[in-house]
């Protein structure tokens, strides 16, 4: 999946494909500040290539990121000099220091394959909150929201290259959703293609809320953002 050039392809497909990282960052900052007005530091878990952080760093005094994939971290480091980017797994997260906010966006919490992994990841993220700190998690689909059996696509032209991503979402398999991503890049040097498969767990909002509660967080709620899927928000007691 994370072959040479993938991180750049990912950036172009998501940003040129219409994902509004700036608006999402403003929304997240608003969620945090409405619950912790003095928040100055933020950790973005599963930060990818750092696009959310690129905007969040203008809204907080200090931001850091962590991602499981080293190539994604390397691209984030290139884009964000001076920002600490760590290679790490959200299930075993153990960074020095605590933060006024911890975020996990773009549905990446769905990569937790069962409820035990979900609970573990939430506990590790909550452990990195300072007293009064806010955890914001953007969940993947709930079981009753996901059927699969669909095809979607994105086409991007950038700097003399055409990039295409076709996504086939398999029918739901119990509590898992699996999608095949067919990627193609064409330019003057020829055409290169590869395939990825992603499996994400399907959890109810009650299960997310329970995981937050088990992690010791308070004032836990699901907050809808402009008609899109809710974010789960909780606060570490002071």
PyMOL commands that set and color helices and strands:
alter all, ss='L'
color gray80, all
select helices_A, chain A and resi 6-16+21-35+51-56+70-79+108-111+115-126+143-145+205-214
alter helices_A, ss='H'
color red, helices_A
select strands_A, chain A and resi 41-45+62-67+84-87+99-104+129-138+150-158+161-169+176-187+190-201+217-225+228-236
alter strands_A, ss='S'
color yellow, strands_A
deselect
rebuild
show_as cartoon
